[in-house]
Amino acid sequence: MAFDDLSDEDLALATSRVAADALHSARLLAASRLVDGPGCGAGDAATAVDVLLARDPADARYELLQAFEKPWAALVIRILAPVADPAPAMQDARDRGVTAAAIAKALGVSQQALYQNPRYAEIVRRR
């Protein structure tokens, strides 16, 4: 078997890994901007991502970063969307309280277009 022969299962696994790596990279880049600006004092970008993902209110670093988590989540979408499926970042943003309007803006589309996209409508629809 040649090195580039992939079964459907292997290809799906590789695609999933690349998508997860892209999401992680977008989170790091957005966190880097955050800690270089208003979130300074929260540690490095990797630490900020860990703190934001944990969302532990007992963590003083989260207390500092919490005010910026919605804009951070929207920036992750904006960074990720041109290179990978933004759906996981969109779901995370919605879970953090980011509005559909802010998600649409991050994607560079109208809110109506967002709701008309069958792939994203369920994510942004009010619960």
Helices and strands as residue ranges (DSSP letters): H 8-35, H 45-54, H 60-65, G 66-68, H 69-80, H 87-95, H 100-107, H 111-116, H 118-124
